[in-house]
């Protein structure tokens, strides 16, 4: 007697019928039409934002921004992170710090072209990573499970490099957007090579990775889209055409 009313709704079963779209999920970034900004003030005084046709195309699962200090890499990654709902100081949408920084506000003036919109993932900001470690310590006191997935103990009890690697290795999920701002900051060359292997696994599990780095080692990630930020704006480049690679090569061979 299998009438219509005997069929039970199973949300998990229904979800499995929907195919997961391949990364990248965030596909374009552009200035909102009609947006009024003061181009003499930060962040709109950044050279790449001066162009009326500013547009960034993210058509690879792994995108790497390169450029000198002050070029605006971190500012752009921050705007992307906020658009995902992530904490501006690092973490995800569930991490809220006391006295939280609000960011530059750039995200309010940008259009983010998603397919689909993703709010799962993580924002690593090297310069404020210790605040994330503090957050986990405070959370541990309240809930007792904050260290699960981060090496089993306080990130402050590990070396700087070990704590970074513990965080990277904790990203074991799929279909997320992962934003890494200068992840090499605490990593030795050997650890950076290990991180390249972690990136490969993250990409294999259909995650989108957006990264800013000064490391020629990390820039060498196979099939990554390299976007150079300089006086000409944001333009695609090749590994050997980056200023970082050229300086590194000249230094090693001199």
DRENGU-121637 format. One record per residue: chain; residue in one letter; residue number from 1; x, y, z of N, C-alpha, C in turn. Coordinates in steps of 0.001 Angstrom, whole numbers, always signed. Layout:
<lotis>
A,a,NUM,X,Y,Z,X,Y,Z,X,Y,Z
...
</lotis>
This chain:
<lotis>
A,x,1,+849,-1190,+0,+0,+0,+0,+883,+1237,+0
A,x,2,+1557,+1478,-1078,+2507,+2592,-1114,+1882,+3829,-1691
A,x,3,+868,+4384,-1006,+237,+5606,-1472,+1162,+6798,-1396
A,x,4,+693,+7927,-1942,+1488,+9143,-1963,+1892,+9577,-561
A,x,5,+978,+9373,+428,+1261,+9827,+1777,+2293,+8995,+2495
A,x,6,+2663,+7832,+1943,+3621,+6974,+2625,+5061,+7361,+2337
A,x,7,+5293,+8278,+1408,+6645,+8689,+1059,+7114,+9754,+2037
A,x,8,+8208,+9480,+2752,+8739,+10416,+3741,+9791,+11320,+3107
A,x,9,+9761,+12589,+3507,+10724,+13563,+3009,+12068,+13352,+3695
A,x,10,+13097,+13186,+2910,+14455,+12996,+3435,+15339,+14100,+2883
A,x,11,+15607,+15163,+3678,+16399,+16285,+3179,+17776,+15873,+2691
A,x,12,+18426,+14940,+3390,+19760,+14519,+2987,+19734,+13829,+1634
A,x,13,+18698,+13002,+1433,+18568,+12317,+149,+18319,+13317,-972
A,x,14,+17497,+14305,-708,+17221,+15331,-1712,+18477,+16106,-2039
A,x,15,+19279,+16404,-994,+20491,+17193,-1215,+21474,+16434,-2096
A,x,16,+21507,+15102,-1969,+22452,+14316,-2756,+22102,+14306,-4234
A,x,17,+20867,+14632,-4559,+20475,+14658,-5960,+20991,+15892,-6684
A,x,18,+21364,+16901,-5932,+21808,+18152,-6536,+23308,+18082,-6775
A,x,19,+23758,+18105,-8031,+25195,+18008,-8292,+25926,+19252,-7788
A,x,20,+27116,+19036,-7240,+27927,+20148,-6760,+28609,+20809,-7938
A,x,21,+28468,+22109,-8053,+29137,+22830,-9127,+30632,+22882,-8846
A,x,22,+31449,+22818,-9873,+32896,+22846,-9663,+33386,+24245,-9309
A,x,23,+34434,+24301,-8484,+35087,+25572,-8186,+35735,+26101,-9476
A,x,24,+35848,+27423,-9634,+35629,+28476,-8639,+34158,+28862,-8497
A,x,25,+33816,+29280,-7293,+32457,+29728,-7000,+32345,+31244,-7165
A,x,26,+33329,+31967,-6647,+33419,+33406,-6895,+34113,+33585,-8231
A,x,27,+33420,+34166,-9198,+33915,+34210,-10568,+34372,+35591,-11021
A,x,28,+33764,+36638,-10501,+34145,+37988,-10925,+34047,+38971,-9759
A,x,29,+34837,+40015,-9830,+34767,+41136,-8894,+34829,+42409,-9722
A,x,30,+33907,+43321,-9465,+33891,+44577,-10218,+33331,+45697,-9345
A,x,31,+33539,+46921,-9779,+32993,+48089,-9086,+31508,+48209,-9404
A,x,32,+30692,+48498,-8399,+29273,+48707,-8634,+29052,+49920,-9515
A,x,33,+28185,+49781,-10476,+27872,+50896,-11361,+27227,+52027,-10559
A,x,34,+27699,+53232,-10797,+27136,+54388,-10125,+27669,+54623,-8733
A,x,35,+28622,+53793,-8285,+29182,+53961,-6941,+29966,+55266,-6867
A,x,36,+29685,+56061,-5852,+30394,+57329,-5645,+31435,+57142,-4563
A,x,37,+32700,+57338,-4942,+33798,+57134,-3989,+34744,+58327,-4061
A,x,38,+35484,+58531,-2974,+36525,+59561,-2941,+37836,+58905,-3324
A,x,39,+38255,+59126,-4560,+39409,+58413,-5087,+40737,+58890,-4515
A,x,40,+40686,+59923,-3691,+41919,+60391,-3053,+42154,+59710,-1712
A,x,41,+41149,+58962,-1235,+41246,+58332,+80,+41352,+56819,-51
A,x,42,+42048,+56218,+920,+42186,+54765,+958,+40827,+54120,+1258
A,x,43,+40484,+53024,+599,+41301,+52243,-320,+41147,+52636,-1782
A,x,44,+40332,+53657,-2069,+40022,+53969,-3465,+41148,+54697,-4179
A,x,45,+42206,+55040,-3411,+43385,+55608,-4056,+44325,+54524,-4566
A,x,46,+44006,+53263,-4302,+44788,+52177,-4886,+44659,+52237,-6407
A,x,47,+45781,+52045,-7091,+45800,+52290,-8535,+44818,+51409,-9296
A,x,48,+44651,+50171,-8879,+43757,+49296,-9640,+42296,+49695,-9490
A,x,49,+41969,+50455,-8439,+40592,+50911,-8253,+40317,+52241,-8951
A,x,50,+41352,+52860,-9500,+41163,+54124,-10197,+40477,+53927,-11552
A,x,51,+40609,+52711,-12086,+40024,+52445,-13410,+38524,+52266,-13295
A,x,52,+37783,+52929,-14177,+36321,+52823,-14152,+35846,+51426,-14552
A,x,53,+36689,+50715,-15321,+36310,+49379,-15781,+36976,+48286,-14950
A,x,54,+37274,+48593,-13682,+37918,+47600,-12817,+37099,+46310,-12792
A,x,55,+37770,+45228,-13102,+37100,+43925,-13133,+38158,+42834,-12990
A,x,56,+37924,+41908,-12095,+38814,+40772,-11889,+38040,+39503,-12213
A,x,57,+38625,+38661,-13041,+38002,+37395,-13420,+38747,+36263,-12712
A,x,58,+37992,+35461,-11963,+38550,+34321,-11234,+38030,+33054,-11905
A,x,59,+38792,+32512,-12835,+38317,+31362,-13602,+39152,+30115,-13352
A,x,60,+39851,+30099,-12225,+40631,+28931,-11833,+40304,+28599,-10378
A,x,61,+40346,+27321,-9993,+40107,+26977,-8590,+41121,+27628,-7646
A,x,62,+42320,+27927,-8157,+43361,+28556,-7340,+43801,+29856,-8002
A,x,63,+43598,+30959,-7303,+44025,+32281,-7789,+45028,+32852,-6806
A,x,64,+46139,+33350,-7330,+47194,+33910,-6489,+47464,+35348,-6906
A,x,65,+47290,+36273,-5954,+47614,+37680,-6187,+49051,+37932,-5753
A,x,66,+49802,+38604,-6612,+51184,+38957,-6303,+51364,+40448,-6521
A,x,67,+52329,+41022,-5830,+52584,+42458,-5945,+53375,+42941,-4751
A,x,68,+53872,+44158,-4856,+54689,+44713,-3786,+53842,+45113,-2582
A,x,69,+54519,+45398,-1469,+53829,+45910,-286,+53111,+47208,-642
A,x,70,+51885,+47334,-176,+51114,+48542,-452,+50350,+48517,-1754
A,x,71,+50466,+47420,-2506,+49763,+47341,-3795,+48267,+47158,-3616
A,x,72,+47839,+46620,-2465,+46416,+46458,-2212,+45938,+45022,-2238
A,x,73,+46859,+44069,-2134,+46471,+42650,-2142,+45602,+42311,-935
A,x,74,+46085,+42685,+249,+45361,+42356,+1476,+44012,+43063,+1533
A,x,75,+43957,+44282,+1020,+42706,+45039,+1012,+41647,+44327,+179
A,x,76,+42056,+43806,-967,+41109,+43096,-1833,+40684,+41772,-1209
A,x,77,+41625,+41039,-630,+41270,+39774,+17,+40332,+40005,+1199
A,x,78,+40560,+41085,+1929,+39678,+41430,+3049,+38250,+41656,+2560
A,x,79,+38111,+42380,+1445,+36781,+42649,+896,+36092,+41349,+479
A,x,80,+36853,+40432,-124,+36289,+39139,-511,+35829,+38383,+728
A,x,81,+36668,+38382,+1773,+36339,+37661,+3004,+35062,+38199,+3635
A,x,82,+34929,+39519,+3682,+33728,+40120,+4269,+32501,+39757,+3447
A,x,83,+32660,+39697,+2129,+31524,+39330,+1275,+31057,+37901,+1555
A,x,84,+31961,+37065,+2077,+31607,+35697,+2451,+31001,+35626,+3841
A,x,85,+31078,+36735,+4585,+30592,+36736,+5958,+31661,+36361,+6960
A,x,86,+32924,+36256,+6516,+34002,+35881,+7413,+34436,+37063,+8258
A,x,87,+35062,+36751,+9387,+35573,+37794,+10263,+36720,+38519,+9582
A,x,88,+36725,+39835,+9662,+37731,+40637,+8983,+39126,+40390,+9539
A,x,89,+39214,+39911,+10777,+40512,+39632,+11383,+40960,+38191,+11172
A,x,90,+40131,+37410,+10519,+40476,+36020,+10276,+39481,+35084,+10919
A,x,91,+39346,+33905,+10318,+38401,+32915,+10811,+37248,+32751,+9838
A,x,92,+36094,+32363,+10364,+34917,+32220,+9517,+33769,+33034,+10095
A,x,93,+32560,+32781,+9609,+31430,+33609,+10027,+31032,+33380,+11475
A,x,94,+31549,+32322,+12097,+31214,+32033,+13493,+32189,+32640,+14485
A,x,95,+33276,+33220,+14001,+34289,+33781,+14888,+34070,+35285,+15049
A,x,96,+33773,+35696,+16256,+33521,+37108,+16549,+34424,+37516,+17706
A,x,97,+35262,+38523,+17455,+36212,+38971,+18470,+35712,+40232,+19163
A,x,98,+36186,+40432,+20379,+35894,+41680,+21086,+36616,+42827,+20384
A,x,99,+35914,+43956,+20231,+36524,+45111,+19577,+36869,+44829,+18131
A,x,100,+36004,+44131,+17447,+36284,+43683,+16089,+36501,+44842,+15128
A,x,101,+37572,+44734,+14337,+37865,+45709,+13292,+36811,+45615,+12191
A,x,102,+36462,+46754,+11599,+35391,+46780,+10612,+35877,+46674,+9167
A,x,103,+37161,+46851,+8929,+37664,+46791,+7565,+37599,+48133,+6871
A,x,104,+38008,+48155,+5611,+38084,+49418,+4864,+36738,+49849,+4297
A,x,105,+35789,+48930,+4218,+34495,+49250,+3610,+34463,+49034,+2115
A,x,106,+35563,+48573,+1532,+35623,+48382,+86,+34542,+47433,-414
A,x,107,+34230,+46418,+365,+33260,+45405,-77,+31904,+46009,-431
A,x,108,+31566,+47157,+186,+30273,+47779,-69,+30176,+48353,-1480
A,x,109,+31322,+48582,-2112,+31351,+49216,-3428,+31665,+48225,-4547
A,x,110,+31717,+46946,-4197,+32069,+45934,-5187,+30901,+44994,-5455
A,x,111,+30833,+44533,-6699,+29934,+43445,-7072,+30726,+42148,-7082
A,x,112,+30182,+41132,-6444,+30818,+39825,-6415,+29940,+38852,-7188
A,x,113,+30483,+38318,-8259,+29725,+37400,-9102,+29933,+35956,-8671
A,x,114,+28922,+35402,-8013,+28998,+34052,-7457,+28156,+33062,-8269
A,x,115,+28612,+31814,-8331,+27795,+30720,-8832,+28387,+29405,-8303
A,x,116,+27836,+28891,-7189,+26849,+29521,-6299,+27524,+30364,-5238
A,x,117,+26716,+31104,-4460,+27254,+31876,-3347,+27707,+30912,-2252
A,x,118,+28926,+31107,-1780,+29508,+30241,-755,+29806,+31063,+493
A,x,119,+29390,+30544,+1632,+29706,+31205,+2900,+30429,+30254,+3853
A,x,120,+30825,+29103,+3332,+31604,+28147,+4117,+33076,+28302,+3742
A,x,121,+33939,+28257,+4744,+35355,+28349,+4452,+36127,+28998,+5577
A,x,122,+37203,+29701,+5209,+38081,+30269,+6227,+38905,+31393,+5615
A,x,123,+39191,+32394,+6454,+40043,+33518,+6069,+41261,+33531,+6988
A,x,124,+42426,+33239,+6426,+43670,+33325,+7190,+44316,+34668,+6923
A,x,125,+44479,+35435,+7976,+45175,+36717,+7879,+46407,+36613,+8774
A,x,126,+47575,+36509,+8162,+48792,+36227,+8920,+49038,+37267,+10003
A,x,127,+48763,+38536,+9702,+49093,+39600,+10644,+48240,+39586,+11904
A,x,128,+47097,+38932,+11862,+46230,+38884,+13048,+45953,+37450,+13490
A,x,129,+46827,+36518,+13091,+46602,+35120,+13414,+46590,+34868,+14920
A,x,130,+47400,+35641,+15668,+47435,+35415,+17120,+46072,+35694,+17754
A,x,131,+45259,+36587,+17141,+43923,+36846,+17671,+43020,+35628,+17485
A,x,132,+43202,+34929,+16373,+42439,+33708,+16163,+42841,+32662,+17197
A,x,133,+44140,+32568,+17495,+44608,+31630,+18525,+44030,+32003,+19888
A,x,134,+43974,+33308,+20182,+43352,+33758,+21437,+41878,+33356,+21477
A,x,135,+41196,+33528,+20345,+39774,+33197,+20281,+39552,+31719,+20617
A,x,136,+40384,+30840,+20044,+40245,+29420,+20329,+40480,+29127,+21806
A,x,137,+41471,+29809,+22402,+41730,+29605,+23832,+40517,+30007,+24669
A,x,138,+39920,+31147,+24340,+38735,+31607,+25083,+37560,+30661,+24859
A,x,139,+37417,+30208,+23612,+36318,+29306,+23269,+36479,+27968,+23983
A,x,140,+37709,+27531,+24135,+37981,+26265,+24820,+37456,+26300,+26253
A,x,141,+37626,+27439,+26918,+37166,+27559,+28298,+35660,+27410,+28389
A,x,142,+34962,+27864,+27348,+33498,+27863,+27384,+32890,+26570,+26856
A,x,143,+33490,+25996,+25819,+32837,+24881,+25134,+33662,+23591,+25105
A,x,144,+34955,+23686,+25328,+35770,+22488,+25482,+36175,+21760,+24218
A,x,145,+35768,+22232,+23024,+36120,+21519,+21805,+36798,+22415,+20776
A,x,146,+37268,+23548,+21187,+37805,+24514,+20231,+39053,+24015,+19526
A,x,147,+39815,+23116,+20158,+41083,+22689,+19573,+40939,+21521,+18606
A,x,148,+39758,+20943,+18521,+39555,+19828,+17602,+39879,+20290,+16178
A,x,149,+40754,+19567,+15534,+41120,+19931,+14167,+42272,+20898,+14075
A,x,150,+42811,+21369,+15199,+43940,+22297,+15179,+45133,+21724,+15944
A,x,151,+45318,+20423,+15842,+46432,+19794,+16504,+46120,+19311,+17908
A,x,152,+44900,+19536,+18373,+44476,+19026,+19664,+44866,+19872,+20853
A,x,153,+45490,+21012,+20622,+45890,+21885,+21728,+45942,+23322,+21284
A,x,154,+46230,+24207,+22225,+46286,+25637,+21928,+47297,+25921,+20817
A,x,155,+46916,+26768,+19890,+47856,+27176,+18844,+49030,+27939,+19439
A,x,156,+48807,+28570,+20587,+49894,+29284,+21252,+50932,+28327,+21829
A,x,157,+50560,+27054,+22024,+51500,+26079,+22560,+52382,+25474,+21469
A,x,158,+52095,+25817,+20219,+52876,+25331,+19085,+53743,+26468,+18557
A,x,159,+54777,+26114,+17813,+55563,+27167,+17166,+54679,+27876,+16152
A,x,160,+55116,+29042,+15733,+54324,+29819,+14780,+54053,+29007,+13516
A,x,161,+55107,+28378,+12996,+54949,+27586,+11784,+54081,+26367,+11991
A,x,162,+54258,+25698,+13142,+53440,+24518,+13434,+51969,+24882,+13557
A,x,163,+51679,+26033,+14162,+50280,+26443,+14324,+49639,+26731,+12969
A,x,164,+50403,+27336,+12055,+49882,+27561,+10711,+49578,+26224,+10031
A,x,165,+50522,+25289,+10131,+50335,+24002,+9474,+49167,+23239,+10089
A,x,166,+48982,+23358,+11407,+47844,+22707,+12051,+46541,+23235,+11488
A,x,167,+46472,+24541,+11266,+45263,+25131,+10705,+45046,+24653,+9271
A,x,168,+46102,+24680,+8457,+45951,+24260,+7063,+45489,+22808,+6972
A,x,169,+46080,+21943,+7806,+45733,+20526,+7770,+44313,+20281,+8285
A,x,170,+43762,+21236,+9032,+42409,+21076,+9567,+41339,+21289,+8508
A,x,171,+41712,+21862,+7368,+40716,+22140,+6337,+40462,+20874,+5532
A,x,172,+39582,+20032,+6027,+39339,+18721,+5425,+37990,+18627,+4716
A,x,173,+37293,+19743,+4595,+35971,+19715,+3970,+36057,+20038,+2486
A,x,174,+34916,+19926,+1838,+34826,+20209,+407,+33891,+21381,+165
A,x,175,+33954,+21937,-1040,+33030,+22984,-1500,+33094,+24229,-614
A,x,176,+34294,+24648,-253,+34488,+25848,+552,+35312,+26862,-229
A,x,177,+35310,+28094,+261,+36202,+29125,-263,+37205,+29455,+834
A,x,178,+38482,+29346,+499,+39568,+29514,+1456,+40428,+30686,+1003
A,x,179,+40562,+31667,+1878,+41268,+32903,+1555,+42499,+32989,+2444
A,x,180,+43676,+32975,+1833,+44931,+32956,+2573,+45733,+34215,+2255
A,x,181,+45913,+35051,+3254,+46687,+36284,+3081,+48084,+36076,+3659
A,x,182,+49068,+35924,+2769,+50472,+35701,+3112,+50648,+34493,+4047
A,x,183,+50200,+33317,+3614,+50326,+32122,+4457,+51769,+31708,+4700
A,x,184,+52692,+32209,+3881,+54101,+31843,+4049,+54772,+32550,+5213
A,x,185,+54057,+33478,+5870,+54668,+34334,+6888,+55376,+33554,+7985
A,x,186,+54867,+32379,+8333,+55467,+31600,+9418,+56075,+30289,+8930
A,x,187,+56183,+30122,+7613,+56599,+28835,+7074,+58013,+28865,+6513
A,x,188,+58806,+27888,+6895,+60124,+27697,+6303,+59948,+27223,+4860
A,x,189,+61008,+27272,+4036,+60881,+26742,+2670,+60367,+25298,+2638
A,x,190,+60837,+24459,+3560,+60359,+23076,+3603,+58864,+23027,+3885
A,x,191,+58405,+23836,+4842,+56980,+23876,+5166,+56162,+24430,+4000
A,x,192,+56731,+25362,+3253,+56015,+25898,+2100,+55793,+24827,+1044
A,x,193,+56780,+23953,+866,+56608,+22839,-77,+55506,+21901,+427
A,x,194,+55464,+21667,+1735,+54391,+20845,+2313,+53033,+21522,+2112
A,x,195,+53021,+22834,+2229,+51775,+23574,+2036,+51274,+23441,+598
A,x,196,+52193,+23371,-367,+51797,+23159,-1756,+51044,+21834,-1909
A,x,197,+51470,+20821,-1173,+50774,+19537,-1217,+49386,+19654,-590
A,x,198,+49289,+20458,+469,+47974,+20681,+1097,+47046,+21399,+118
A,x,199,+47576,+22379,-601,+46775,+23091,-1603,+46243,+22128,-2659
A,x,200,+47091,+21194,-3059,+46670,+20219,-4068,+45478,+19405,-3561
A,x,201,+45534,+19009,-2295,+44438,+18235,-1710,+43185,+19088,-1575
A,x,202,+43350,+20350,-1192,+42200,+21253,-1073,+41525,+21455,-2425
A,x,203,+42318,+21619,-3462,+41754,+21781,-4798,+41054,+20501,-5243
A,x,204,+41646,+19353,-4954,+41053,+18079,-5352,+39666,+17895,-4755
A,x,205,+39453,+18473,-3561,+38155,+18336,-2898,+37213,+19484,-3249
A,x,206,+37465,+20116,-4366,+36564,+21136,-4915,+36412,+22345,-4007
A,x,207,+37528,+22820,-3481,+37542,+24091,-2766,+38130,+25165,-3672
A,x,208,+37682,+26386,-3489,+38291,+27522,-4179,+39292,+28171,-3237
A,x,209,+40505,+28396,-3738,+41549,+29033,-2948,+41911,+30362,-3581
A,x,210,+41875,+31417,-2774,+42310,+32747,-3208,+43413,+33169,-2250
A,x,211,+44568,+33494,-2790,+45736,+33703,-1940,+46524,+34925,-2405
A,x,212,+47126,+35615,-1433,+48103,+36659,-1714,+49415,+36216,-1093
A,x,213,+50487,+36339,-1850,+51763,+35853,-1337,+52931,+36635,-1930
A,x,214,+54046,+36621,-1182,+55325,+37131,-1683,+56276,+35980,-1993
A,x,215,+55830,+34744,-1767,+56716,+33588,-1872,+56780,+33036,-3299
A,x,216,+57960,+33044,-3919,+58089,+32420,-5239,+57763,+30928,-5202
A,x,217,+57983,+30278,-4072,+57636,+28863,-3961,+56130,+28660,-4104
A,x,218,+55338,+29455,-3377,+53888,+29294,-3440,+53331,+29736,-4789
A,x,219,+53981,+30721,-5400,+53535,+31174,-6726,+53683,+30084,-7782
A,x,220,+54514,+29089,-7500,+54784,+28041,-8486,+53687,+26979,-8525
A,x,221,+52638,+27132,-7725,+51596,+26107,-7687,+51056,+25841,-9092
A,x,222,+51071,+24577,-9542,+50675,+24261,-10919,+49244,+24689,-11235
A,x,223,+49067,+25281,-12371,+47768,+25676,-12930,+47086,+26812,-12161
A,x,224,+47783,+27401,-11198,+47192,+28553,-10511,+47116,+29735,-11471
A,x,225,+46095,+30548,-11298,+46016,+31798,-12052,+46747,+32863,-11255
A,x,226,+47803,+33429,-11852,+48595,+34458,-11188,+48142,+35824,-11662
A,x,227,+47755,+36669,-10705,+47313,+38028,-11019,+48268,+39017,-10373
A,x,228,+48973,+39756,-11224,+49965,+40729,-10763,+49292,+42084,-10546
A,x,229,+49496,+42652,-9352,+48995,+43994,-9056,+50162,+44962,-9139
A,x,230,+50075,+45911,-10060,+51122,+46931,-10195,+50504,+48219,-10716
A,x,231,+51338,+49115,-11239,+50843,+50419,-11701,+49872,+50311,-12869
A,x,232,+49879,+49177,-13562,+48988,+48978,-14706,+47663,+48349,-14320
A,x,233,+47472,+48117,-13019,+46233,+47498,-12562,+46458,+46068,-12126
A,x,234,+45476,+45196,-12397,+45564,+43780,-12054,+45529,+42992,-13357
A,x,235,+46641,+42319,-13651,+46755,+41625,-14925,+47302,+40220,-14726
A,x,236,+46832,+39302,-15551,+47326,+37930,-15474,+48780,+37885,-15922
A,x,237,+49555,+37050,-15259,+50967,+36916,-15594,+51366,+35455,-15486
A,x,238,+52616,+35183,-15809,+53160,+33842,-15660,+54159,+33841,-14517
A,x,239,+54455,+32652,-14032,+55348,+32521,-12889,+56684,+33224,-13120
A,x,240,+57298,+32965,-14272,+58631,+33504,-14525,+58622,+34985,-14867
A,x,241,+57439,+35548,-15095,+57339,+36979,-15376,+57065,+37803,-14124
A,x,242,+56809,+37150,-13000,+56586,+37901,-11764,+57888,+38547,-11315
A,x,243,+57776,+39729,-10722,+58957,+40400,-10203,+59632,+39595,-9111
A,x,244,+58836,+38873,-8328,+59383,+38070,-7237,+60307,+36972,-7766
A,x,245,+59878,+36284,-8821,+60703,+35232,-9388,+61996,+35805,-9959
A,x,246,+61893,+36942,-10657,+63075,+37527,-11281,+64102,+37956,-10230
A,x,247,+63628,+38569,-9147,+64541,+38990,-8077,+65176,+37767,-7421
A,x,248,+64368,+36760,-7153,+64857,+35517,-6534,+65906,+34854,-7426
A,x,249,+65630,+34764,-8726,+66554,+34139,-9649,+67866,+34923,-9746
A,x,250,+67763,+36258,-9865,+68973,+37079,-9957,+69819,+36944,-8695
A,x,251,+69162,+36876,-7529,+69899,+36776,-6274,+70618,+35438,-6173
A,x,252,+69932,+34344,-6533,+70510,+33010,-6417,+71669,+32816,-7396
A,x,253,+71570,+33383,-8593,+72563,+33153,-9635,+73710,+34165,-9646
A,x,254,+73630,+35170,-8792,+74676,+36210,-8879,+76004,+35700,-8319
</lotis>
